[in-house]
């Protein structure tokens, strides 16, 4: 890491040590060309930090690890007993001073995770999970890296001359298998691994993602380890886990079958389920059970179901049961039972669709089927085909133009979501690198609620000087980029703030509006004190006319090419502007090669839902 990154890491670790419960046991490992395992024994000098160093390759044998862990040093200790020593260790961390190019610097990431899991396992042979007399709670491994793994097991050397593309692919496949094994081992130990990578050097996410995903953790790519933002992210990485050893059971009426479960879960082992069927409305042993990889406030399961037969009753029944052990060692069981009426007609069926849920179901199934850029292109075509299917099945021929199919009037947000999904970073082209798209895909598949919805369908809030005293929600269209406005765009993983050139008459007022925008962004992220979304969205602020403002424009729907009547439907605030103001807004917007929402529908021979919906609340 360089100086700036190391400063952010030190600040974040010092803050974390102050916020964690005093009974939490910690260990500190650094990795480069070798591994350093720090001794947490109380030191005579509060400024002294000591560590045992090991080569990154080959990995330590089981006998060597046992001898190490049974030695006189203390590598895993409660914060209450080692806080001064841990603070001295964090203070002693220094940036890399080697002349080696950053891409080729030694990073033994895999062996470091191996060593961390060995510490959690202890010197005794591994016991079956059921043999443990008392579970100590979920363990956490936080991996902070400033670039790809280049040394030891799981490494794919970067920038090495003479290495062909085929050999690089072979090494990457071998690294992926290695990290899959590490992730599975962490899962068996009830350890969640989060990988937080920052800096200009992207890690090889296709190889590294299984380490986090198979253990119930997340891989997060950051711009940098900023002292202003990274401490909150690191704290949230720890506090979001509220238990472990969780499971979910889903029961439904006989005519309904669970076809897929998406999220941080795995098939439940035979015999692991407690209790049985037989409840009213459910056949015996009808439950679909999955084991949760992590009991996490920010993670969610997406359950897809299909009808296997005609429904002969007036209602269908669903029951969801979740069990987990919380941090106080208590077994928690939560049950939700739902009875849904059977729709008597097609309009009643469409009116009953909960559009945000439908949007997430569609988005996650599409993204799950698009692990690579090639498949992402195929899924964009699939989205187009499904839009036509919806119009053909539920809309029919448009009344005003017999050559078009009408997209269903009762599903306007689904239409917007399909358009936004094909433009989103997980399927579109708004990412700088395929590895970044891969990481965003992993986050979307495990995210729940508001964060997942905003990754697909952004929310835009506007403040216009002299027009309102507070922020109002408007459709996420580029026509919102008026010079007298301040905008806050919630994009799931990003909070984008845009300030117009004529927003305020003086700098103090302008700074006040910017502060209000940042406060609103913090509220949207979910609060203070270690609570809120994970990963914590990055907050980026742009001023109209700067090159960076194009980042905001690219994430808004291009509507300035539409006819005026369509623009007023897509962006109602336009009706309040004078003709010269509307012309000025349209004139300053950069040309976009992408079709707008209505252009996209017309390219599919579809008429848009009328009137188009505003951004979701």
FIVOGU-381768 format. One record per residue (C-alpha): x, y, z. Coordinates in steps of 0.5 Angstrom, whole numbers, always signed. Layout:
FIVOGU-381768
KOLTI     u     v     w
KOLTI     X     Y     Z
...
***
This chain:
FIVOGU-381768
KOLTI     u     v     w
KOLTI    +0    +0    +0
KOLTI    +2    +7    -1
KOLTI    +2   +13    +4
KOLTI    -5   +15    +3
KOLTI    -8    +8    +3
KOLTI    -4    +6   +10
KOLTI    -6   +12   +13
KOLTI   -13   +10   +12
KOLTI   -12    +3   +14
KOLTI    -9    +6   +21
KOLTI   -14   +10   +22
KOLTI   -20    +5   +21
KOLTI   -16    +0   +25
KOLTI   -15    +5   +31
KOLTI   -23    +6   +31
KOLTI   -25    -1   +30
KOLTI   -21    -3   +36
KOLTI   -25    +3   +40
KOLTI   -31    +0   +38
KOLTI   -31    -7   +38
KOLTI   -33   -11   +45
KOLTI   -28   -12   +50
KOLTI   -29   -19   +50
KOLTI   -28   -20   +42
KOLTI   -21   -24   +41
KOLTI   -17   -21   +35
KOLTI   -11   -23   +31
KOLTI    -7   -18   +26
KOLTI    -3   -21   +20
KOLTI    +0   -17   +15
KOLTI    +2   -20    +8
KOLTI    +7   -18    +3
KOLTI   +13   -23    +0
KOLTI   +12   -26    +7
KOLTI    +7   -27   +13
KOLTI    +8   -23   +19
KOLTI    +4   -26   +25
KOLTI    +4   -21   +31
KOLTI    +5   -22   +38
KOLTI    -1   -19   +42
KOLTI    +2   -21   +49
KOLTI    +3   -15   +54
KOLTI    +9   -11   +52
KOLTI   +14    -8   +57
KOLTI   +14    -2   +52
KOLTI    +8    +1   +50
KOLTI   +11    +3   +43
KOLTI   +14    -4   +42
KOLTI   +11    -9   +36
KOLTI   +14   -16   +35
KOLTI   +12   -21   +30
KOLTI   +14   -28   +27
KOLTI   +15   -28   +20
KOLTI   +14   -34   +15
KOLTI   +15   -35    +8
KOLTI    +9   -35    +3
KOLTI   +11   -41    +0
KOLTI   +10   -47    +1
KOLTI    +5   -46    +6
KOLTI    +6   -48   +14
KOLTI    +5   -55   +15
KOLTI    +0   -58   +20
KOLTI    +6   -60   +25
KOLTI    +9   -53   +24
KOLTI    +3   -49   +25
KOLTI    +1   -53   +32
KOLTI    +8   -52   +34
KOLTI    +7   -44   +33
KOLTI    +0   -44   +36
KOLTI    +3   -48   +42
KOLTI    +9   -43   +43
KOLTI   +10   -38   +48
KOLTI    +7   -32   +44
KOLTI    +0   -30   +44
KOLTI    -3   -29   +37
KOLTI   -11   -29   +39
KOLTI   -13   -25   +45
KOLTI   -19   -21   +48
KOLTI   -19   -14   +46
KOLTI   -19   -12   +54
KOLTI   -12   -16   +55
KOLTI    -9   -13   +49
KOLTI   -11    -6   +47
KOLTI    -5    -2   +48
KOLTI    -1    -8   +44
KOLTI    -6    -8   +39
KOLTI    -5    +0   +38
KOLTI    +2    +0   +38
KOLTI    +2    -6   +32
KOLTI    -3    -1   +28
KOLTI    +1    +5   +29
KOLTI    +8    +1   +27
KOLTI    +5    -1   +20
KOLTI    +8    +3   +14
KOLTI    +7    +4    +7
KOLTI   +11    +0    +2
KOLTI   +18    +3    +0
KOLTI   +20    -2    -5
KOLTI   +22    +1   -12
KOLTI   +18    -5   -15
KOLTI   +12    -3   -20
KOLTI    +5    -3   -16
KOLTI    +2    -8   -20
KOLTI    +8   -13   -19
KOLTI    +9   -12   -12
KOLTI    +9   -19    -7
KOLTI    +2   -20    -4
KOLTI    +1   -27    -1
KOLTI    -6   -26    +0
KOLTI    -8   -33    +0
KOLTI    -3   -36    +5
KOLTI    -5   -30   +10
KOLTI   -12   -33   +10
KOLTI   -10   -40   +11
KOLTI    -6   -37   +17
KOLTI   -12   -33   +20
KOLTI   -16   -40   +19
KOLTI   -11   -44   +22
KOLTI   -11   -39   +28
KOLTI   -19   -40   +29
KOLTI   -18   -47   +28
KOLTI   -13   -48   +34
KOLTI    -8   -53   +35
KOLTI   -13   -59   +36
KOLTI   -15   -63   +30
KOLTI   -21   -60   +27
KOLTI   -28   -63   +30
KOLTI   -34   -64   +26
KOLTI   -39   -58   +27
KOLTI   -44   -62   +31
KOLTI   -39   -64   +36
KOLTI   -37   -57   +39
KOLTI   -40   -57   +46
KOLTI   -41   -49   +45
KOLTI   -41   -45   +39
KOLTI   -37   -39   +40
KOLTI   -40   -34   +35
KOLTI   -39   -33   +28
KOLTI   -32   -31   +27
KOLTI   -29   -26   +22
KOLTI   -23   -25   +17
KOLTI   -23   -18   +14
KOLTI   -18   -18    +8
KOLTI   -15   -11    +7
KOLTI   -11   -11    +0
KOLTI    -8    -6    -5
KOLTI    -8   -10   -11
KOLTI    -8   -17   -13
KOLTI    -5   -23   -10
KOLTI    +2   -24   -14
KOLTI    +6   -29    -9
KOLTI    +4   -36    -6
KOLTI    -2   -40    -7
KOLTI    -8   -37   -10
KOLTI    -3   -32   -14
KOLTI    -4   -30   -21
KOLTI    +3   -26   -23
KOLTI    +1   -19   -26
KOLTI    +6   -16   -31
KOLTI   +10   -22   -32
KOLTI   +14   -22   -39
KOLTI   +13   -28   -43
KOLTI    +7   -31   -40
KOLTI    +2   -32   -45
KOLTI    -6   -31   -45
KOLTI    -7   -39   -44
KOLTI    -2   -40   -38
KOLTI    -5   -34   -35
KOLTI   -12   -37   -36
KOLTI   -10   -43   -33
KOLTI    -7   -40   -27
KOLTI   -13   -36   -26
KOLTI   -17   -42   -26
KOLTI   -12   -46   -21
KOLTI   -13   -39   -16
KOLTI   -21   -40   -17
KOLTI   -20   -47   -15
KOLTI   -16   -45    -9
KOLTI   -20   -40    -6
KOLTI   -26   -44    -7
KOLTI   -23   -49    -2
KOLTI   -21   -43    +3
KOLTI   -28   -41    +2
KOLTI   -31   -48    +4
KOLTI   -26   -49   +10
KOLTI   -28   -42   +12
KOLTI   -36   -44   +12
KOLTI   -34   -50   +16
KOLTI   -31   -46   +21
KOLTI   -37   -41   +21
KOLTI   -32   -36   +19
KOLTI   -34   -30   +15
KOLTI   -29   -27   +10
KOLTI   -30   -20    +7
KOLTI   -25   -18    +2
KOLTI   -24   -10    +2
KOLTI   -19    -8    -4
KOLTI   -18    -1    -5
KOLTI   -13    +3   -10
KOLTI   -12    +4   -18
KOLTI   -10    -4   -18
KOLTI   -16    -8   -19
KOLTI   -16   -15   -16
KOLTI   -18   -21   -20
KOLTI   -25   -22   -18
KOLTI   -27   -28   -22
KOLTI   -22   -32   -18
KOLTI   -22   -28   -11
KOLTI   -30   -28   -11
KOLTI   -31   -35    -8
KOLTI   -27   -34    -2
KOLTI   -32   -29    +0
KOLTI   -38   -32    -3
KOLTI   -37   -39    +0
KOLTI   -36   -36    +7
KOLTI   -42   -32    +7
KOLTI   -38   -25    +6
KOLTI   -37   -20    +1
KOLTI   -32   -17    -4
KOLTI   -32   -10    -4
KOLTI   -28    -6    -9
KOLTI   -26    +1    -7
KOLTI   -23    +8   -10
KOLTI   -18    +8    -4
KOLTI   -18    +7    +4
KOLTI   -20   +14    +5
KOLTI   -19   +16   +13
KOLTI   -26   +20   +12
KOLTI   -30   +14    +9
KOLTI   -26    +7   +10
KOLTI   -27    +7   +18
KOLTI   -35    +7   +18
KOLTI   -34    +2   +12
KOLTI   -30    -3   +16
KOLTI   -34    -2   +23
KOLTI   -40    -4   +18
KOLTI   -37   -10   +16
KOLTI   -36   -12   +23
KOLTI   -43   -10   +26
KOLTI   -48   -13   +20
KOLTI   -47   -20   +22
KOLTI   -52   -21   +28
KOLTI   -51   -29   +29
KOLTI   -49   -35   +25
KOLTI   -51   -43   +24
KOLTI   -58   -40   +21
KOLTI   -63   -44   +16
KOLTI   -69   -42   +12
KOLTI   -75   -46   +11
KOLTI   -80   -45    +6
KOLTI   -87   -48    +5
KOLTI   -92   -47    +0
KOLTI   -99   -50    -2
KOLTI   -98   -56    -6
KOLTI   -99   -53   -13
KOLTI   -93   -48   -12
KOLTI   -86   -50   -12
KOLTI   -80   -47   -10
KOLTI   -75   -47   -17
KOLTI   -69   -43   -14
KOLTI   -66   -39    -8
KOLTI   -61   -34   -10
KOLTI   -57   -31    -4
KOLTI   -52   -33    +1
KOLTI   -54   -40    +2
KOLTI   -53   -47    +1
KOLTI   -57   -53    +0
KOLTI   -59   -56    +7
KOLTI   -55   -62    +9
KOLTI   -60   -68   +10
KOLTI   -63   -69   +17
KOLTI   -61   -62   +19
KOLTI   -68   -60   +19
KOLTI   -72   -60   +25
KOLTI   -79   -61   +26
KOLTI   -84   -63   +20
KOLTI   -89   -61   +15
KOLTI   -96   -63   +17
KOLTI   -99   -56   +18
KOLTI  -105   -54   +16
KOLTI  -105   -52    +8
KOLTI   -98   -56    +7
KOLTI   -97   -63    +5
KOLTI   -92   -67   +10
KOLTI   -85   -66    +8
KOLTI   -86   -60    +3
KOLTI   -81   -55    +6
KOLTI   -75   -53    +2
KOLTI   -69   -52    +7
KOLTI   -63   -48    +6
KOLTI   -57   -46   +11
KOLTI   -55   -39   +11
KOLTI   -48   -38   +10
KOLTI   -48   -32   +14
KOLTI   -54   -29   +19
KOLTI   -53   -22   +16
KOLTI   -57   -15   +17
KOLTI   -55   -13    +9
KOLTI   -56   -20    +6
KOLTI   -62   -23    +3
KOLTI   -65   -29    +0
KOLTI   -69   -29    -7
KOLTI   -74   -35    -7
KOLTI   -77   -36   -14
KOLTI   -83   -40   -15
KOLTI   -87   -43   -20
KOLTI   -94   -46   -21
KOLTI   -94   -54   -22
KOLTI  -102   -54   -23
KOLTI  -108   -50   -23
KOLTI  -110   -47   -17
KOLTI  -117   -50   -15
KOLTI  -118   -46    -8
KOLTI  -119   -39    -7
KOLTI  -112   -38    -3
KOLTI  -105   -40    -3
KOLTI  -101   -41    +3
KOLTI   -94   -39    +4
KOLTI   -90   -40   +10
KOLTI   -82   -38   +12
KOLTI   -79   -40   +18
KOLTI   -72   -37   +20
KOLTI   -67   -40   +25
KOLTI   -61   -38   +28
KOLTI   -56   -37   +34
KOLTI   -55   -30   +36
KOLTI   -49   -26   +39
KOLTI   -52   -28   +46
KOLTI   -52   -35   +44
KOLTI   -60   -36   +44
KOLTI   -63   -40   +39
KOLTI   -68   -35   +35
KOLTI   -74   -37   +31
KOLTI   -78   -33   +27
KOLTI   -84   -35   +23
KOLTI   -88   -31   +17
KOLTI   -94   -34   +14
KOLTI   -98   -31    +9
KOLTI  -105   -33    +5
KOLTI  -106   -30    -2
KOLTI  -112   -29    -5
KOLTI  -112   -32   -12
KOLTI  -114   -27   -18
KOLTI  -121   -28   -21
KOLTI  -119   -24   -27
KOLTI  -112   -22   -31
KOLTI  -113   -14   -29
KOLTI  -114   -16   -22
KOLTI  -108   -21   -23
KOLTI  -104   -15   -26
KOLTI  -106   -10   -20
KOLTI  -104   -15   -15
KOLTI   -97   -15   -17
KOLTI   -92   -11   -12
KOLTI   -87    -8   -17
KOLTI   -81    -7   -13
KOLTI   -81   -15   -11
KOLTI   -82   -16   -19
KOLTI   -76   -12   -21
KOLTI   -72   -15   -16
KOLTI   -74   -22   -18
KOLTI   -73   -21   -25
KOLTI   -66   -17   -24
KOLTI   -63   -22   -20
KOLTI   -65   -28   -24
KOLTI   -62   -24   -30
KOLTI   -56   -22   -27
KOLTI   -55   -29   -24
KOLTI   -55   -32   -31
KOLTI   -49   -27   -33
KOLTI   -43   -28   -30
KOLTI   -39   -26   -36
KOLTI   -39   -20   -41
KOLTI   -41   -25   -47
KOLTI   -47   -27   -42
KOLTI   -49   -20   -40
KOLTI   -50   -18   -48
KOLTI   -54   -24   -49
KOLTI   -58   -22   -43
KOLTI   -59   -15   -45
KOLTI   -62   -19   -51
KOLTI   -66   -23   -47
KOLTI   -69   -17   -43
KOLTI   -71   -14   -50
KOLTI   -75   -21   -51
KOLTI   -78   -21   -44
KOLTI   -81   -14   -45
KOLTI   -84   -16   -52
KOLTI   -87   -22   -48
KOLTI   -90   -18   -43
KOLTI   -93   -13   -48
KOLTI   -96   -19   -52
KOLTI   -99   -23   -46
KOLTI  -102   -17   -42
KOLTI  -102   -11   -46
KOLTI  -104   -13   -53
KOLTI  -105    -8   -59
KOLTI  -104    -1   -58
KOLTI  -110    +3   -59
KOLTI  -107    +9   -62
KOLTI  -102    +5   -66
KOLTI  -104    -2   -69
KOLTI   -97    -3   -71
KOLTI   -95    -3   -64
KOLTI   -96    -7   -58
KOLTI   -98    -4   -51
KOLTI   -94    -5   -45
KOLTI   -98    -6   -39
KOLTI  -101    +0   -36
KOLTI  -101    -3   -29
KOLTI   -93    -5   -30
KOLTI   -90    +2   -31
KOLTI   -84    +1   -26
KOLTI   -83    -6   -29
KOLTI   -82    -3   -36
KOLTI   -77    +2   -33
KOLTI   -73    -3   -29
KOLTI   -72    -7   -35
KOLTI   -70    -1   -39
KOLTI   -65    +1   -33
KOLTI   -63    -6   -32
KOLTI   -60    -7   -39
KOLTI   -56    +0   -38
KOLTI   -54    -2   -31
KOLTI   -47    -3   -29
KOLTI   -48   -11   -28
KOLTI   -51   -11   -35
KOLTI   -49    -5   -39
KOLTI   -42    -1   -40
KOLTI   -42    +4   -35
KOLTI   -36    +0   -31
KOLTI   -29    +1   -33
KOLTI   -27    -6   -32
KOLTI   -30   -13   -33
KOLTI   -27   -15   -26
KOLTI   -31    -9   -23
KOLTI   -37   -11   -26
KOLTI   -36   -18   -23
KOLTI   -35   -15   -16
KOLTI   -42   -11   -17
KOLTI   -46   -17   -19
KOLTI   -43   -21   -13
KOLTI   -46   -15    -9
KOLTI   -53   -15   -12
KOLTI   -54   -22   -12
KOLTI   -53   -22    -4
KOLTI   -56   -15    -3
KOLTI   -63   -14    +0
KOLTI   -69    -9    +0
KOLTI   -67    -2    -2
KOLTI   -60    -3    -4
KOLTI   -61    -8    -9
KOLTI   -67    -4   -12
KOLTI   -63    +2   -12
KOLTI   -57    -2   -16
KOLTI   -62    -3   -21
KOLTI   -67    +3   -21
KOLTI   -64    +9   -18
KOLTI   -67   +14   -14
KOLTI   -66   +22   -16
KOLTI   -68   +27   -11
KOLTI   -68   +35   -13
KOLTI   -68   +41   -10
KOLTI   -69   +48   -14
KOLTI   -67   +54   -11
KOLTI   -73   +59   -11
KOLTI   -78   +53   -12
KOLTI   -78   +49    -6
KOLTI   -76   +49    +1
KOLTI   -74   +41    +1
KOLTI   -72   +36    -4
KOLTI   -77   +32    -8
KOLTI   -77   +26   -12
KOLTI   -76   +26   -19
KOLTI   -75   +21   -25
KOLTI   -68   +20   -26
KOLTI   -68   +23   -33
KOLTI   -62   +28   -35
KOLTI   -67   +33   -36
KOLTI   -66   +34   -28
KOLTI   -59   +37   -30
KOLTI   -62   +44   -29
KOLTI   -57   +50   -27
KOLTI   -61   +52   -21
KOLTI   -62   +45   -18
KOLTI   -58   +40   -13
KOLTI   -59   +33   -15
KOLTI   -58   +27   -10
KOLTI   -58   +20   -14
KOLTI   -58   +14   -10
KOLTI   -55    +8   -14
KOLTI   -54    +3    -9
KOLTI   -47    +3    -9
KOLTI   -46   +10   -10
KOLTI   -49   +17    -8
KOLTI   -48   +22   -13
KOLTI   -49   +29   -12
KOLTI   -49   +34   -17
KOLTI   -49   +42   -16
KOLTI   -52   +47   -22
KOLTI   -47   +53   -24
KOLTI   -53   +57   -22
KOLTI   -55   +54   -15
KOLTI   -54   +59   -10
KOLTI   -52   +67   -11
KOLTI   -46   +66    -6
KOLTI   -41   +61    -4
KOLTI   -44   +61    +4
KOLTI   -51   +59    +1
KOLTI   -48   +54    -4
KOLTI   -44   +50    +1
KOLTI   -50   +50    +6
KOLTI   -54   +47    +0
KOLTI   -48   +42    -1
KOLTI   -48   +40    +6
KOLTI   -56   +39    +6
KOLTI   -54   +34    +0
KOLTI   -49   +30    +4
KOLTI   -54   +30   +10
KOLTI   -59   +27    +6
KOLTI   -54   +22    +3
KOLTI   -52   +20   +10
KOLTI   -60   +19   +11
KOLTI   -61   +15    +5
KOLTI   -55   +10    +7
KOLTI   -59    +8   +13
KOLTI   -56   +12   +19
KOLTI   -50   +13   +24
KOLTI   -47    +9   +29
KOLTI   -44    +3   +25
KOLTI   -51    +2   +22
KOLTI   -54    +2   +15
KOLTI   -52    -1    +8
KOLTI   -46    -5    +7
KOLTI   -42    -4    +3
KOLTI   -43    +3    +5
KOLTI   -44    +7    -1
KOLTI   -39   +12    -4
KOLTI   -41   +19    -4
KOLTI   -39   +23   -10
KOLTI   -40   +31   -11
KOLTI   -40   +34   -18
KOLTI   -41   +41   -20
KOLTI   -44   +43   -27
KOLTI   -39   +44   -32
KOLTI   -33   +40   -29
KOLTI   -31   +33   -33
KOLTI   -33   +29   -27
KOLTI   -40   +31   -28
KOLTI   -40   +26   -34
KOLTI   -41   +21   -29
KOLTI   -47   +23   -26
KOLTI   -50   +24   -33
KOLTI   -48   +17   -36
KOLTI   -53   +14   -30
KOLTI   -59   +18   -32
KOLTI   -64   +16   -37
KOLTI   -63   +20   -44
KOLTI   -69   +24   -45
KOLTI   -67   +30   -48
KOLTI   -68   +27   -55
KOLTI   -76   +25   -54
KOLTI   -81   +30   -56
KOLTI   -83   +35   -52
KOLTI   -90   +32   -50
KOLTI   -86   +25   -48
KOLTI   -81   +29   -44
KOLTI   -86   +33   -40
KOLTI   -89   +26   -38
KOLTI   -82   +23   -37
KOLTI   -80   +29   -33
KOLTI   -86   +33   -30
KOLTI   -82   +39   -27
KOLTI   -81   +41   -34
KOLTI   -88   +43   -34
KOLTI   -86   +49   -29
KOLTI   -80   +51   -34
KOLTI   -81   +57   -39
KOLTI   -80   +55   -46
KOLTI   -73   +59   -46
KOLTI   -71   +55   -40
KOLTI   -73   +48   -43
KOLTI   -69   +50   -49
KOLTI   -63   +52   -45
KOLTI   -63   +45   -41
KOLTI   -64   +41   -48
KOLTI   -58   +45   -51
KOLTI   -53   +44   -46
KOLTI   -54   +36   -45
KOLTI   -49   +32   -48
KOLTI   -51   +27   -54
KOLTI   -52   +20   -52
KOLTI   -51   +14   -56
KOLTI   -56   +10   -52
KOLTI   -63   +10   -54
KOLTI   -68   +13   -49
KOLTI   -73   +10   -45
KOLTI   -79   +11   -50
KOLTI   -74   +10   -56
KOLTI   -72    +3   -53
KOLTI   -79    +1   -53
KOLTI   -81    +3   -60
KOLTI   -75    +0   -62
KOLTI   -78    -7   -60
KOLTI   -85    -4   -63
KOLTI   -88    -3   -56
KOLTI   -92    +3   -54
KOLTI   -90    +6   -47
KOLTI   -94    +5   -41
KOLTI   -98   +11   -40
KOLTI   -97   +16   -36
KOLTI   -90   +13   -35
KOLTI   -88   +12   -28
KOLTI   -84   +17   -23
KOLTI   -78   +14   -20
KOLTI   -80    +9   -14
KOLTI   -81   +12    -7
***
